[in-house]
């Protein structure tokens, strides 16, 4: 089997960690244990499989994340690489932290 061949599925906690939604795999497993929706069904087992095309929704901090899995990673790489693993389906949040006044 060539080393470039990627598996058809991956553990949910591992994918969330590789995609950099959580700082550690343990934190990802805890989030899964609290409940994550995969294609609308509640999943609480960290070993649940995730595949490209799956839709995920989960709580991260004070936000509810809604994403689509685009690819399975082979490692936990830099943030730019991690962003290629998913498509963010959330509505853009308005920037209320400080808007620039164009008149100044």
Biopython code that builds the backbone (N, CA, C, O; Angstrom):
import numpy as np
from Bio.PDB.StructureBuilder import StructureBuilder

atoms = [
    (1, "UNK", "N", (0.857, -1.178, 0.000)),
    (1, "UNK", "CA", (0.000, 0.000, 0.000)),
    (1, "UNK", "C", (0.901, 1.238, 0.000)),
    (1, "UNK", "O", (1.776, 1.345, 0.860)),
    (2, "UNK", "N", (0.716, 2.177, -0.938)),
    (2, "UNK", "CA", (1.554, 3.376, -1.005)),
    (2, "UNK", "C", (1.353, 4.254, 0.224)),
    (2, "UNK", "O", (0.267, 4.296, 0.803)),
    (3, "UNK", "N", (2.420, 4.957, 0.613)),
    (3, "UNK", "CA", (2.326, 5.812, 1.796)),
    (3, "UNK", "C", (1.424, 7.016, 1.562)),
    (3, "UNK", "O", (0.982, 7.637, 2.529)),
    (4, "UNK", "N", (1.137, 7.366, 0.310)),
    (4, "UNK", "CA", (0.282, 8.512, 0.000)),
    (4, "UNK", "C", (-1.203, 8.188, 0.149)),
    (4, "UNK", "O", (-2.030, 9.099, 0.158)),
    (5, "UNK", "N", (-1.554, 6.905, 0.266)),
    (5, "UNK", "CA", (-2.947, 6.518, 0.395)),
    (5, "UNK", "C", (-3.475, 6.961, 1.750)),
    (5, "UNK", "O", (-2.892, 6.648, 2.789)),
    (6, "UNK", "N", (-4.580, 7.689, 1.731)),
    (6, "UNK", "CA", (-5.193, 8.167, 2.965)),
    (6, "UNK", "C", (-6.380, 7.282, 3.306)),
    (6, "UNK", "O", (-7.039, 6.751, 2.411)),
    (7, "UNK", "N", (-6.655, 7.123, 4.588)),
    (7, "UNK", "CA", (-7.794, 6.306, 4.993)),
    (7, "UNK", "C", (-9.111, 6.963, 4.578)),
    (7, "UNK", "O", (-9.170, 8.170, 4.341)),
    (8, "UNK", "N", (-10.154, 6.155, 4.495)),
    (8, "UNK", "CA", (-11.471, 6.662, 4.114)),
    (8, "UNK", "C", (-12.159, 7.373, 5.270)),
    (8, "UNK", "O", (-13.061, 8.183, 5.057)),
    (9, "UNK", "N", (-11.734, 7.071, 6.498)),
    (9, "UNK", "CA", (-12.307, 7.727, 7.675)),
    (9, "UNK", "C", (-11.225, 7.890, 8.733)),
    (9, "UNK", "O", (-10.139, 7.319, 8.636)),
    (10, "UNK", "N", (-11.556, 8.686, 9.747)),
    (10, "UNK", "CA", (-10.615, 8.970, 10.830)),
    (10, "UNK", "C", (-11.416, 9.153, 12.112)),
    (10, "UNK", "O", (-12.590, 9.522, 12.068)),
    (11, "UNK", "N", (-10.783, 8.896, 13.253)),
    (11, "UNK", "CA", (-11.429, 9.142, 14.542)),
    (11, "UNK", "C", (-11.804, 10.616, 14.642)),
    (11, "UNK", "O", (-11.026, 11.486, 14.252)),
    (12, "UNK", "N", (-12.981, 10.894, 15.159)),
    (12, "UNK", "CA", (-13.477, 12.258, 15.282)),
    (12, "UNK", "C", (-12.569, 13.117, 16.156)),
    (12, "UNK", "O", (-12.248, 14.245, 15.782)),
    (13, "UNK", "N", (-12.151, 12.605, 17.314)),
    (13, "UNK", "CA", (-11.292, 13.409, 18.191)),
    (13, "UNK", "C", (-9.960, 13.725, 17.529)),
    (13, "UNK", "O", (-9.442, 14.829, 17.696)),
    (14, "UNK", "N", (-9.401, 12.794, 16.791)),
    (14, "UNK", "CA", (-8.127, 13.020, 16.107)),
    (14, "UNK", "C", (-8.290, 14.068, 15.009)),
    (14, "UNK", "O", (-7.428, 14.931, 14.847)),
    (15, "UNK", "N", (-9.385, 14.002, 14.253)),
    (15, "UNK", "CA", (-9.603, 14.969, 13.181)),
    (15, "UNK", "C", (-9.784, 16.385, 13.753)),
    (15, "UNK", "O", (-9.221, 17.343, 13.222)),
    (16, "UNK", "N", (-10.563, 16.516, 14.823)),
    (16, "UNK", "CA", (-10.766, 17.835, 15.444)),
    (16, "UNK", "C", (-9.455, 18.422, 15.938)),
    (16, "UNK", "O", (-9.239, 19.630, 15.837)),
    (17, "UNK", "N", (-8.582, 17.584, 16.469)),
    (17, "UNK", "CA", (-7.269, 18.034, 16.927)),
    (17, "UNK", "C", (-6.386, 18.429, 15.743)),
    (17, "UNK", "O", (-5.740, 19.476, 15.775)),
    (18, "UNK", "N", (-6.354, 17.589, 14.691)),
    (18, "UNK", "CA", (-5.537, 17.900, 13.514)),
    (18, "UNK", "C", (-6.012, 19.171, 12.825)),
    (18, "UNK", "O", (-5.201, 19.927, 12.290)),
    (19, "UNK", "N", (-7.318, 19.412, 12.834)),
    (19, "UNK", "CA", (-7.870, 20.614, 12.206)),
    (19, "UNK", "C", (-7.735, 21.839, 13.114)),
    (19, "UNK", "O", (-8.182, 22.930, 12.762)),
    (20, "UNK", "N", (-7.123, 21.656, 14.273)),
    (20, "UNK", "CA", (-6.793, 22.726, 15.215)),
    (20, "UNK", "C", (-8.009, 23.413, 15.843)),
    (20, "UNK", "O", (-7.970, 24.608, 16.138)),
    (21, "UNK", "N", (-9.077, 22.659, 16.042)),
    (21, "UNK", "CA", (-10.212, 23.210, 16.778)),
    (21, "UNK", "C", (-9.959, 23.131, 18.284)),
    (21, "UNK", "O", (-10.540, 23.892, 19.057)),
    (22, "UNK", "N", (-9.084, 22.198, 18.696)),
    (22, "UNK", "CA", (-8.742, 22.022, 20.105)),
    (22, "UNK", "C", (-7.233, 21.883, 20.235)),
    (22, "UNK", "O", (-6.572, 21.332, 19.355)),
    (23, "UNK", "N", (-6.685, 22.395, 21.357)),
    (23, "UNK", "CA", (-5.235, 22.405, 21.562)),
    (23, "UNK", "C", (-4.649, 21.025, 21.815)),
    (23, "UNK", "O", (-3.472, 20.791, 21.542)),
    (24, "UNK", "N", (-5.457, 20.115, 22.332)),
    (24, "UNK", "CA", (-4.961, 18.766, 22.578)),
    (24, "UNK", "C", (-6.026, 17.758, 22.151)),
    (24, "UNK", "O", (-7.207, 18.081, 22.026)),
    (25, "UNK", "N", (-5.572, 16.544, 21.935)),
    (25, "UNK", "CA", (-6.516, 15.497, 21.564)),
    (25, "UNK", "C", (-7.430, 15.169, 22.737)),
    (25, "UNK", "O", (-8.587, 14.796, 22.545)),
    (26, "UNK", "N", (-6.908, 15.308, 23.953)),
    (26, "UNK", "CA", (-7.727, 15.087, 25.139)),
    (26, "UNK", "C", (-8.887, 16.074, 25.233)),
    (26, "UNK", "O", (-10.003, 15.690, 25.581)),
    (27, "UNK", "N", (-8.625, 17.352, 24.922)),
    (27, "UNK", "CA", (-9.697, 18.352, 24.911)),
    (27, "UNK", "C", (-10.710, 18.049, 23.810)),
    (27, "UNK", "O", (-11.910, 18.252, 23.995)),
    (28, "UNK", "N", (-10.234, 17.570, 22.681)),
    (28, "UNK", "CA", (-11.144, 17.188, 21.591)),
    (28, "UNK", "C", (-12.019, 16.017, 22.027)),
    (28, "UNK", "O", (-13.218, 16.001, 21.747)),
    (29, "UNK", "N", (-11.431, 15.039, 22.708)),
    (29, "UNK", "CA", (-12.198, 13.883, 23.186)),
    (29, "UNK", "C", (-13.246, 14.313, 24.206)),
    (29, "UNK", "O", (-14.361, 13.791, 24.209)),
    (30, "UNK", "N", (-12.891, 15.273, 25.083)),
    (30, "UNK", "CA", (-13.863, 15.786, 26.058)),
    (30, "UNK", "C", (-15.026, 16.478, 25.362)),
    (30, "UNK", "O", (-16.177, 16.315, 25.766)),
    (31, "UNK", "N", (-14.737, 17.243, 24.329)),
    (31, "UNK", "CA", (-15.793, 17.928, 23.577)),
    (31, "UNK", "C", (-16.722, 16.910, 22.918)),
    (31, "UNK", "O", (-17.940, 17.087, 22.911)),
    (32, "UNK", "N", (-16.149, 15.861, 22.372)),
    (32, "UNK", "CA", (-16.967, 14.813, 21.747)),
    (32, "UNK", "C", (-17.831, 14.139, 22.808)),
    (32, "UNK", "O", (-19.008, 13.873, 22.566)),
    (33, "UNK", "N", (-17.264, 13.862, 23.973)),
    (33, "UNK", "CA", (-18.027, 13.215, 25.044)),
    (33, "UNK", "C", (-19.217, 14.067, 25.481)),
    (33, "UNK", "O", (-20.248, 13.531, 25.888)),
    (34, "UNK", "N", (-19.077, 15.404, 25.397)),
    (34, "UNK", "CA", (-20.194, 16.302, 25.727)),
    (34, "UNK", "C", (-21.250, 16.298, 24.626)),
    (34, "UNK", "O", (-22.403, 16.660, 24.864)),
    (35, "UNK", "N", (-20.858, 15.893, 23.429)),
    (35, "UNK", "CA", (-21.809, 15.778, 22.324)),
    (35, "UNK", "C", (-21.469, 16.674, 21.155)),
    (35, "UNK", "O", (-21.390, 17.896, 21.289)),
    (36, "UNK", "N", (-21.269, 16.055, 20.016)),
    (36, "UNK", "CA", (-21.038, 16.745, 18.756)),
    (36, "UNK", "C", (-22.015, 16.155, 17.759)),
    (36, "UNK", "O", (-22.265, 14.950, 17.766)),
    (37, "UNK", "N", (-22.560, 16.986, 16.913)),
    (37, "UNK", "CA", (-23.471, 16.483, 15.874)),
    (37, "UNK", "C", (-22.680, 16.214, 14.603)),
    (37, "UNK", "O", (-21.962, 17.078, 14.099)),
    (38, "UNK", "N", (-22.828, 15.010, 14.104)),
    (38, "UNK", "CA", (-22.218, 14.606, 12.836)),
    (38, "UNK", "C", (-23.369, 14.272, 11.907)),
    (38, "UNK", "O", (-24.106, 13.311, 12.129)),
    (39, "UNK", "N", (-23.515, 15.074, 10.864)),
    (39, "UNK", "CA", (-24.629, 14.911, 9.918)),
    (39, "UNK", "C", (-25.977, 14.893, 10.640)),
    (39, "UNK", "O", (-26.883, 14.150, 10.259)),
    (40, "UNK", "N", (-26.102, 15.713, 11.680)),
    (40, "UNK", "CA", (-27.359, 15.858, 12.403)),
    (40, "UNK", "C", (-27.562, 14.887, 13.550)),
    (40, "UNK", "O", (-28.475, 15.079, 14.353)),
    (41, "UNK", "N", (-26.741, 13.846, 13.654)),
    (41, "UNK", "CA", (-26.887, 12.861, 14.725)),
    (41, "UNK", "C", (-25.883, 13.150, 15.840)),
    (41, "UNK", "O", (-24.715, 13.435, 15.577)),
    (42, "UNK", "N", (-26.347, 13.075, 17.081)),
    (42, "UNK", "CA", (-25.466, 13.343, 18.221)),
    (42, "UNK", "C", (-24.491, 12.184, 18.402)),
    (42, "UNK", "O", (-24.887, 11.018, 18.431)),
    (43, "UNK", "N", (-23.217, 12.525, 18.522)),
    (43, "UNK", "CA", (-22.155, 11.546, 18.716)),
    (43, "UNK", "C", (-21.443, 11.870, 20.011)),
    (43, "UNK", "O", (-21.130, 13.033, 20.263)),
    (44, "UNK", "N", (-21.175, 10.860, 20.848)),
    (44, "UNK", "CA", (-20.470, 11.078, 22.108)),
    (44, "UNK", "C", (-19.241, 10.185, 22.249)),
    (44, "UNK", "O", (-18.605, 10.184, 23.303)),
    (45, "UNK", "N", (-18.902, 9.442, 21.231)),
    (45, "UNK", "CA", (-17.730, 8.559, 21.287)),
    (45, "UNK", "C", (-16.596, 9.160, 20.473)),
    (45, "UNK", "O", (-16.756, 9.390, 19.275)),
    (46, "UNK", "N", (-15.441, 9.420, 21.106)),
    (46, "UNK", "CA", (-14.301, 10.009, 20.390)),
    (46, "UNK", "C", (-13.832, 9.194, 19.189)),
    (46, "UNK", "O", (-13.267, 9.750, 18.248)),
    (47, "UNK", "N", (-14.061, 7.887, 19.213)),
    (47, "UNK", "CA", (-13.617, 7.028, 18.110)),
    (47, "UNK", "C", (-14.607, 6.992, 16.948)),
    (47, "UNK", "O", (-14.387, 6.269, 15.976)),
    (48, "UNK", "N", (-15.688, 7.756, 17.034)),
    (48, "UNK", "CA", (-16.660, 7.778, 15.932)),
    (48, "UNK", "C", (-15.952, 8.208, 14.647)),
    (48, "UNK", "O", (-15.127, 9.122, 14.673)),
    (49, "UNK", "N", (-16.266, 7.560, 13.529)),
    (49, "UNK", "CA", (-15.577, 7.909, 12.279)),
    (49, "UNK", "C", (-16.098, 9.200, 11.666)),
    (49, "UNK", "O", (-17.286, 9.511, 11.749)),
    (50, "UNK", "N", (-15.200, 9.932, 11.060)),
    (50, "UNK", "CA", (-15.552, 11.138, 10.309)),
    (50, "UNK", "C", (-14.952, 10.974, 8.922)),
    (50, "UNK", "O", (-13.841, 10.467, 8.771)),
    (51, "UNK", "N", (-15.697, 11.409, 7.906)),
    (51, "UNK", "CA", (-15.287, 11.261, 6.514)),
    (51, "UNK", "C", (-15.444, 12.585, 5.782)),
    (51, "UNK", "O", (-16.227, 13.435, 6.204)),
    (52, "UNK", "N", (-14.710, 12.771, 4.692)),
    (52, "UNK", "CA", (-14.938, 13.969, 3.875)),
    (52, "UNK", "C", (-16.405, 14.043, 3.456)),
    (52, "UNK", "O", (-17.000, 13.044, 3.052)),
    (53, "UNK", "N", (-16.973, 15.233, 3.557)),
    (53, "UNK", "CA", (-18.377, 15.443, 3.232)),
    (53, "UNK", "C", (-19.271, 15.495, 4.455)),
    (53, "UNK", "O", (-20.406, 15.963, 4.368)),
    (54, "UNK", "N", (-18.776, 15.016, 5.606)),
    (54, "UNK", "CA", (-19.573, 15.044, 6.828)),
    (54, "UNK", "C", (-19.740, 16.479, 7.324)),
    (54, "UNK", "O", (-18.822, 17.294, 7.224)),
    (55, "UNK", "N", (-20.907, 16.770, 7.853)),
    (55, "UNK", "CA", (-21.172, 18.059, 8.475)),
    (55, "UNK", "C", (-21.060, 17.916, 9.984)),
    (55, "UNK", "O", (-21.616, 16.981, 10.560)),
    (56, "UNK", "N", (-20.348, 18.831, 10.630)),
    (56, "UNK", "CA", (-20.171, 18.793, 12.081)),
    (56, "UNK", "C", (-20.689, 20.080, 12.704)),
    (56, "UNK", "O", (-20.536, 21.161, 12.135)),
    (57, "UNK", "N", (-21.295, 19.960, 13.862)),
    (57, "UNK", "CA", (-21.643, 21.146, 14.648)),
    (57, "UNK", "C", (-21.304, 20.834, 16.100)),
    (57, "UNK", "O", (-21.632, 19.766, 16.617)),
    (58, "UNK", "N", (-20.638, 21.795, 16.746)),
    (58, "UNK", "CA", (-20.183, 21.590, 18.112)),
    (58, "UNK", "C", (-19.923, 22.933, 18.769)),
    (58, "UNK", "O", (-19.747, 23.953, 18.103)),
    (59, "UNK", "N", (-19.905, 22.906, 20.091)),
    (59, "UNK", "CA", (-19.629, 24.102, 20.872)),
    (59, "UNK", "C", (-18.121, 24.207, 21.062)),
    (59, "UNK", "O", (-17.456, 23.245, 21.447)),
    (60, "UNK", "N", (-17.597, 25.400, 20.782)),
    (60, "UNK", "CA", (-16.187, 25.698, 21.004)),
    (60, "UNK", "C", (-16.134, 27.039, 21.714)),
    (60, "UNK", "O", (-16.351, 28.086, 21.105)),
    (61, "UNK", "N", (-15.843, 26.998, 23.017)),
    (61, "UNK", "CA", (-15.872, 28.225, 23.814)),
    (61, "UNK", "C", (-17.296, 28.741, 23.909)),
    (61, "UNK", "O", (-18.188, 28.026, 24.367)),
    (62, "UNK", "N", (-17.517, 29.971, 23.483)),
    (62, "UNK", "CA", (-18.858, 30.560, 23.512)),
    (62, "UNK", "C", (-19.537, 30.511, 22.147)),
    (62, "UNK", "O", (-20.617, 31.074, 21.968)),
    (63, "UNK", "N", (-18.906, 29.840, 21.185)),
    (63, "UNK", "CA", (-19.448, 29.767, 19.817)),
    (63, "UNK", "C", (-19.945, 28.370, 19.489)),
    (63, "UNK", "O", (-19.466, 27.377, 20.038)),
    (64, "UNK", "N", (-20.900, 28.310, 18.598)),
    (64, "UNK", "CA", (-21.313, 27.046, 18.012)),
    (64, "UNK", "C", (-20.699, 27.008, 16.622)),
    (64, "UNK", "O", (-21.006, 27.854, 15.783)),
    (65, "UNK", "N", (-19.840, 26.039, 16.377)),
    (65, "UNK", "CA", (-19.160, 25.902, 15.087)),
    (65, "UNK", "C", (-19.971, 24.983, 14.191)),
    (65, "UNK", "O", (-20.470, 23.952, 14.642)),
    (66, "UNK", "N", (-20.103, 25.346, 12.946)),
    (66, "UNK", "CA", (-20.767, 24.536, 11.940)),
    (66, "UNK", "C", (-19.799, 24.448, 10.771)),
    (66, "UNK", "O", (-19.482, 25.455, 10.138)),
    (67, "UNK", "N", (-19.331, 23.236, 10.489)),
    (67, "UNK", "CA", (-18.315, 23.049, 9.454)),
    (67, "UNK", "C", (-18.619, 21.833, 8.605)),
    (67, "UNK", "O", (-19.424, 20.983, 8.985)),
    (68, "UNK", "N", (-17.977, 21.755, 7.465)),
    (68, "UNK", "CA", (-18.037, 20.576, 6.597)),
    (68, "UNK", "C", (-16.616, 20.047, 6.468)),
    (68, "UNK", "O", (-15.689, 20.803, 6.180)),
    (69, "UNK", "N", (-16.449, 18.742, 6.685)),
    (69, "UNK", "CA", (-15.145, 18.097, 6.543)),
    (69, "UNK", "C", (-14.829, 18.011, 5.055)),
    (69, "UNK", "O", (-15.606, 17.451, 4.282)),
    (70, "UNK", "N", (-13.686, 18.567, 4.655)),
    (70, "UNK", "CA", (-13.261, 18.554, 3.258)),
    (70, "UNK", "C", (-12.237, 17.458, 3.022)),
    (70, "UNK", "O", (-12.252, 16.802, 1.981)),
    (71, "UNK", "N", (-11.337, 17.255, 4.000)),
    (71, "UNK", "CA", (-10.267, 16.271, 3.842)),
    (71, "UNK", "C", (-9.868, 15.721, 5.197)),
    (71, "UNK", "O", (-10.159, 16.313, 6.236)),
    (72, "UNK", "N", (-9.195, 14.578, 5.168)),
    (72, "UNK", "CA", (-8.621, 13.982, 6.365)),
    (72, "UNK", "C", (-7.135, 14.293, 6.361)),
    (72, "UNK", "O", (-6.467, 14.132, 5.339)),
    (73, "UNK", "N", (-6.624, 14.728, 7.474)),
    (73, "UNK", "CA", (-5.208, 15.072, 7.558)),
    (73, "UNK", "C", (-4.340, 13.851, 7.791)),
    (73, "UNK", "O", (-4.814, 12.790, 8.197)),
    (74, "UNK", "N", (-3.065, 14.028, 7.526)),
    (74, "UNK", "CA", (-2.110, 12.958, 7.819)),
    (74, "UNK", "C", (-1.265, 13.321, 9.032)),
    (74, "UNK", "O", (-0.542, 12.478, 9.564)),
    (75, "UNK", "N", (-1.356, 14.588, 9.476)),
    (75, "UNK", "CA", (-0.605, 15.052, 10.635)),
    (75, "UNK", "C", (-1.229, 16.336, 11.143)),
    (75, "UNK", "O", (-2.073, 16.927, 10.470)),
    (76, "UNK", "N", (-0.821, 16.770, 12.323)),
    (76, "UNK", "CA", (-1.249, 18.069, 12.845)),
    (76, "UNK", "C", (-0.216, 19.080, 12.358)),
    (76, "UNK", "O", (0.862, 19.208, 12.939)),
    (77, "UNK", "N", (-0.545, 19.776, 11.320)),
    (77, "UNK", "CA", (0.375, 20.726, 10.715)),
    (77, "UNK", "C", (0.070, 22.145, 11.142)),
    (77, "UNK", "O", (-0.669, 22.370, 12.100)),
    (78, "UNK", "N", (0.645, 23.112, 10.421)),
    (78, "UNK", "CA", (0.399, 24.516, 10.737)),
    (78, "UNK", "C", (-1.055, 24.900, 10.462)),
    (78, "UNK", "O", (-1.783, 24.173, 9.786)),
    (79, "UNK", "N", (-1.465, 26.045, 10.993)),
    (79, "UNK", "CA", (-2.850, 26.506, 10.862)),
    (79, "UNK", "C", (-3.276, 26.620, 9.405)),
    (79, "UNK", "O", (-4.422, 26.315, 9.076)),
    (80, "UNK", "N", (-2.376, 27.053, 8.526)),
    (80, "UNK", "CA", (-2.740, 27.182, 7.112)),
    (80, "UNK", "C", (-3.088, 25.826, 6.517)),
    (80, "UNK", "O", (-3.990, 25.724, 5.685)),
    (81, "UNK", "N", (-2.385, 24.795, 6.932)),
    (81, "UNK", "CA", (-2.671, 23.433, 6.469)),
    (81, "UNK", "C", (-3.968, 22.915, 7.081)),
    (81, "UNK", "O", (-4.746, 22.234, 6.413)),
    (82, "UNK", "N", (-4.198, 23.238, 8.352)),
    (82, "UNK", "CA", (-5.408, 22.792, 9.046)),
    (82, "UNK", "C", (-6.660, 23.386, 8.415)),
    (82, "UNK", "O", (-7.686, 22.709, 8.344)),
    (83, "UNK", "N", (-6.603, 24.634, 7.955)),
    (83, "UNK", "CA", (-7.775, 25.276, 7.344)),
    (83, "UNK", "C", (-8.198, 24.610, 6.041)),
    (83, "UNK", "O", (-9.326, 24.802, 5.587)),
    (84, "UNK", "N", (-7.314, 23.836, 5.440)),
    (84, "UNK", "CA", (-7.664, 23.123, 4.206)),
    (84, "UNK", "C", (-8.460, 21.852, 4.478)),
    (84, "UNK", "O", (-8.935, 21.209, 3.541)),
    (85, "UNK", "N", (-8.612, 21.483, 5.747)),
    (85, "UNK", "CA", (-9.330, 20.265, 6.107)),
    (85, "UNK", "C", (-10.835, 20.468, 6.244)),
    (85, "UNK", "O", (-11.584, 19.493, 6.305)),
    (86, "UNK", "N", (-11.292, 21.727, 6.292)),
    (86, "UNK", "CA", (-12.712, 21.980, 6.522)),
    (86, "UNK", "C", (-13.179, 23.242, 5.805)),
    (86, "UNK", "O", (-12.382, 24.083, 5.391)),
    (87, "UNK", "N", (-14.499, 23.342, 5.676)),
    (87, "UNK", "CA", (-15.159, 24.517, 5.140)),
    (87, "UNK", "C", (-16.048, 25.062, 6.250)),
    (87, "UNK", "O", (-16.905, 24.345, 6.767)),
    (88, "UNK", "N", (-15.852, 26.317, 6.616)),
    (88, "UNK", "CA", (-16.627, 26.947, 7.679)),
    (88, "UNK", "C", (-17.983, 27.351, 7.109)),
    (88, "UNK", "O", (-18.047, 28.128, 6.157)),
    (89, "UNK", "N", (-19.061, 26.832, 7.679)),
    (89, "UNK", "CA", (-20.416, 27.100, 7.183)),
    (89, "UNK", "C", (-21.157, 28.140, 8.013)),
    (89, "UNK", "O", (-22.342, 28.385, 7.789)),
    (90, "UNK", "N", (-20.465, 28.752, 8.967)),
    (90, "UNK", "CA", (-21.091, 29.771, 9.817)),
    (90, "UNK", "C", (-21.285, 31.068, 9.054)),
    (90, "UNK", "O", (-20.554, 31.383, 8.115)),
    (91, "UNK", "N", (-22.289, 31.805, 9.486)),
    (91, "UNK", "CA", (-22.480, 33.155, 8.969)),
    (91, "UNK", "C", (-21.359, 34.022, 9.512)),
    (91, "UNK", "O", (-21.015, 33.894, 10.687)),
    (92, "UNK", "N", (-20.776, 34.898, 8.706)),
    (92, "UNK", "CA", (-19.744, 35.786, 9.243)),
    (92, "UNK", "C", (-20.308, 36.655, 10.365)),
    (92, "UNK", "O", (-21.403, 37.207, 10.249)),
    (93, "UNK", "N", (-19.550, 36.767, 11.441)),
    (93, "UNK", "CA", (-19.971, 37.562, 12.587)),
    (93, "UNK", "C", (-19.579, 39.015, 12.351)),
    (93, "UNK", "O", (-18.468, 39.280, 11.891)),
    (94, "UNK", "N", (-20.466, 39.966, 12.657)),
    (94, "UNK", "CA", (-20.092, 41.372, 12.488)),
    (94, "UNK", "C", (-18.977, 41.735, 13.451)),
    (94, "UNK", "O", (-18.939, 41.247, 14.581)),
    (95, "UNK", "N", (-18.078, 42.584, 13.006)),
    (95, "UNK", "CA", (-16.961, 43.024, 13.833)),
    (95, "UNK", "C", (-17.448, 44.146, 14.738)),
    (95, "UNK", "O", (-17.590, 45.292, 14.313)),
    (96, "UNK", "N", (-17.701, 43.792, 15.992)),
    (96, "UNK", "CA", (-18.193, 44.794, 16.933)),
    (96, "UNK", "C", (-17.083, 45.242, 17.881)),
    (96, "UNK", "O", (-17.316, 46.088, 18.745)),
    (97, "UNK", "N", (-15.885, 44.688, 17.732)),
    (97, "UNK", "CA", (-14.788, 45.016, 18.635)),
    (97, "UNK", "C", (-14.303, 46.439, 18.423)),
    (97, "UNK", "O", (-13.878, 47.097, 19.373)),
    (98, "UNK", "N", (-14.360, 46.909, 17.215)),
    (98, "UNK", "CA", (-13.903, 48.276, 16.949)),
    (98, "UNK", "C", (-13.893, 48.531, 15.463)),
    (98, "UNK", "O", (-13.003, 48.070, 14.748)),
    (99, "UNK", "N", (-14.868, 49.256, 15.008)),
    (99, "UNK", "CA", (-14.918, 49.568, 13.592)),
    (99, "UNK", "C", (-14.166, 50.864, 13.345)),
    (99, "UNK", "O", (-14.189, 51.786, 14.161)),
    (100, "UNK", "N", (-13.522, 50.909, 12.235)),
    (100, "UNK", "CA", (-12.777, 52.108, 11.879)),
    (100, "UNK", "C", (-13.713, 53.124, 11.246)),
    (100, "UNK", "O", (-14.543, 52.783, 10.403)),
    (101, "UNK", "N", (-13.571, 54.355, 11.656)),
    (101, "UNK", "CA", (-14.365, 55.448, 11.101)),
    (101, "UNK", "C", (-13.609, 55.997, 9.898)),
    (101, "UNK", "O", (-12.518, 56.544, 10.058)),
    (102, "UNK", "N", (-14.173, 55.860, 8.683)),
    (102, "UNK", "CA", (-13.452, 56.316, 7.488)),
    (102, "UNK", "C", (-13.255, 57.826, 7.445)),
    (102, "UNK", "O", (-12.446, 58.313, 6.655)),
    (103, "UNK", "N", (-13.975, 58.579, 8.277)),
    (103, "UNK", "CA", (-13.855, 60.030, 8.283)),
    (103, "UNK", "C", (-12.626, 60.524, 9.038)),
    (103, "UNK", "O", (-12.248, 61.688, 8.901)),
    (104, "UNK", "N", (-12.000, 59.666, 9.828)),
    (104, "UNK", "CA", (-10.829, 60.088, 10.618)),
    (104, "UNK", "C", (-9.572, 59.968, 9.856)),
    (104, "UNK", "O", (-8.501, 60.281, 10.377)),
]
sb = StructureBuilder()
sb.init_structure("model")
sb.init_model(0)
sb.init_chain("A")
sb.init_seg("    ")
for serial, (resi, resn, name, xyz) in enumerate(atoms, 1):
    if name == "N":
        sb.init_residue(resn, " ", resi, " ")
    sb.init_atom(name, np.array(xyz, "f"), 0.0, 1.0, " ", f" {name:<3s}", serial, name[0])
structure = sb.get_structure()
